[in-house]
Every structure is written in structure tokens, then in C-alpha cells.
Amino acid sequence: MTKQSMSRLVNDLVAEGYLRSEADPTDARAALIAFTAKGLRYLNDAHQVKTAIELHYAKVLGTRKLSELRASLEKLIAIRNE
């Protein structure tokens, strides 16, 4: 992700109320970014959904095959990022 894309994403999330941005007191070129209460709720909700999906996949595939699937996906991601 480029710096410009990250900046746009952060600005959008600030505008939507998920993040807050403050000037960094030690570096005028930087900003300190933190989650708002709304952002933390969204993060928690997303984590709960992820956990429910993983439990469902474990039921369908079994824990061993789910672990193998994760390992395979991690390898594919690593190759893509090379």
C-alpha cells in the first residue's frame, strides 16, 4: 500500500468516526492515530464474526484440515508478497 493510499484510508476512517488523529508532539510531520469508541466496537464485532466463521469452518473441515488450509493460504500470501 502506498503512503498516499494509507493516508486516504486513514482520513476516510477519521471522517467516519472510527479513528482519531492528533498531531505528534515530537514530530511535526507525523500524526498519532488511535481508535475511537466506535472504532473499537467495530473491531470487536469483526473479531466476533471472524471467530464464528473459524468455528464453523472447524466444524466442517475439522481442526487439522483447517490448520492445513491456514498454512496453505499463508504460503500463497507469502509468495504474492515476494
N, C-alpha and C positions, 0 to 999 in steps of 0.2 A: 504494500500500500504506500502510495506516495505521501509526502508531507502535506501536500495540498488536499489530497483525499481525506487524510486523517483530520486535518483542520476543519474541513467541510462537515465531516461526520460529527465531530465534537460540537461544532457550532449548531448543527441541527438538533443534537441531543440536549444541548443547553436550552435552545429555543422551545423544545418540547417539555422541558422541566425535569428531565431525567438526570442531568448533570448540572453542576455549578462550576463556574470558572472564576478564579481570583488571580490577581497579579502576584507573581512570585516576588516576595520582598528581597530576595537575594540575587535575582537575575531579572532585569527589566525586559529581557527578550522572551522570557518563559511565562507560562501560566500554570497555576495549580488547579487540577481538575479533580472533582470529587462527586460521588453520587449524592443526589438529593434523597429525601424520604421516598418520593415517588419512584426514583431510580432503583433504590434498594428493594422496594416492594416488587417491582418488575423483575429484578434479578432473582429474588426469592421465588416468585411464581414460575419463572423459566426453569429454575433448578428443580422445582417440584414436578413440572411437566417432564423434564429430562429423566428424572428418577422413575416416574411412572412408565415412560417408554422403555427404559432399560429393564425394568421388572417384567414388562410384557414380553420383550424380546428374549429374556432369560427363560421365561415360561415356554415360549415357542421353540427356541433353539437349544435350550439347556445352557448351563453356565460355561461349560468347556467350549462349546461351539461359539458362544457369544464372545468369549475371550479370544478365540482364534479369529473371529471376524474383526474385533478391535485391532488386533495385531496386524492383520492384513491391511486394514484401512490406514493404519499408521504408516506402514511401509509405502503405500501408494501416495500418501501425503508427503512423505519424506522425499520420494522420487520427484514429485512435482516441484518441490521447493529447492531442488538442487540446481 
